[in-house]
Amino acid sequence: MRKLSLQLCLLTLLFIVVASSCTSTKKVVEVSDNERMAFDQKEGDTVKIASDSTEYEIIIIDPGFNTWLLSIAKPEGYYSQSYLENRNQILVTNWNQRAMQPMRYDGNLYEMQINYNNNTDYGYEVNYKLYNYFVYFQRKYNQRLGPWLPRI
């Protein structure tokens, strides 16, 4: 009798483990109607991020990003510069890893690497726009570049 109850207990435990492993734990990012409208834009609106003092520039040519940045993203000043720099460091690293593996990740999404030096002070505006592009990109193309969900 004891052996039967032990087997029944193990079968129940096995069933619970199997049942819980079959359920999906992937979280889906919910997108608002306003955000969907920005994502669905077909006309390009280019955002140029540049600084004369550090002699670099980033040009983002993704239809809808500028609209999304101005209407959906958190306003400038919402995040601290150190927060943006820390997030950008992780996001750029993951982006570059994917850009170097076009057979594994969509080469149309990750066309070029981003040269982001953690020891360079790019200023608030650059870090703000770069971070928000990563949020926009992840939400629009259903990608995950970091360990957290891309939220606004």
N, C-alpha and C positions, 0 to 999 in steps of 0.2 A: 504494500500500500504506500509506504514511504517512497519507494522508488518511482511509483506511478505519479505521485504528487510532485516529485522533483522533476520528472520528465515533463509533466504538464506545465509546471512553472517555467522551465526552460523553453518550451514551445511558445508559451505566452510572451516571454521576454524576446524571443527570436522574432515573433510576429510584430511586436511593437517596434523593434529595431528596423525590420524590413519596411514596415508601413511608414515609419518616420523618414526613412531614407528615400522613399519614393516621392514624397511631397517636395515640391520645388521651394527652395529658399531664396531664389533670385528675386530681388525686389524690383518692381517696375516703377519708373519715374513717371509721375502723372504730369501731363502737359495741359495747360489752360488753352482756351480758344484763342486768346490774344497771342500766346506763344506759338501756337500752331500756325497762325496767320504769318508771323515773322518767319517761321521755318519754311513755309510754302512759297515765300517770295521767289520770283524768278529773275527779276532784274538785279544786277549786281550793285552793291553799294560798298565801295572800298573804304577800309579803315586803315590809315597809315599811322604807325606808332614809330616816332623817331625822336632822337635826341642829338643835338649838335655836340654836346660835351662828351658823349661816349662814342660817337661816330658809328652808330648802328641804326638799322631801321627794320621794322617788321611791317609787311603789307598783308592785310587780311582781305582776300577777295572771296567772300562767302555771302551770297545773297541772303539778306535778312539779318545779318549780324548787327549792323549799325542800328537798324530799327529795334532789334531785340535789346541792344545795349542801352538805348535811350528810353525804352518803354517798359522793359521787363526786369532788367538787372538791378541789383541794389545800387543806390546812388554812390557817387564818389564820396569818400569819407566814411562810409559804412564800415569798411575793414581797415585795420591798421596796415601800414606798409610791411611790417615784419610778418604778419599773417599771410599777406599776399606773396611775399618772397618765399616763405616756407612752403606754401602750397604750390607755387610755380616751380620750385625746385623738384618736387615729387612729380608733378604733372609733366614737366619737360623731360625728365628722365624716362618716364614711361612712354611718352610720345616718341622719343628718339629710339628707344628699344623697338618699338613697333615699326618705325620708319626704316630701320635696318633689316626688317624681316618681311619684305613684300610678298613672299610666298605664303606666309602664315597670316598676316594681317592685310587688309585691303589697301593695296598700293595707291588707290585713288583717294583714300582718306588721309593716309600718312605719306604724302609725296616727298617732303623734305624734312631734314632734321632741323632742330631749332638750336642755335648756338647761344645758350643762356649761361653766363658765368655767375656762379653764386657769390663771388667776391666783388662783383661790380654793382655799384649803386645805380640802378636804372631809373630811380625816382618813382614816385607814387603812381603817376599817370600810366606809365608803361606797365608796371606790375598790375595795376587795376585792369587795364584793357586786356592784357595777356591772360590773366586769371579768368576774366569774364568770357574770353573767347573759348577757353577750355570748358567752362561750364556750358556755354552755348553749344559747342561741338558735341560734348557728351550727351546732352539732352536731345539735340537734333538727330544725331546718328546712332543713338542708343549704344553708346560706348562707355566703358569704365576705365579711366586712366589712373585712378587712385583707389584707396581702400574704402572710401566713403561715397555715398550717393551724391551726384551733382545736384545740389539744391539751390534755389534762389530765395 
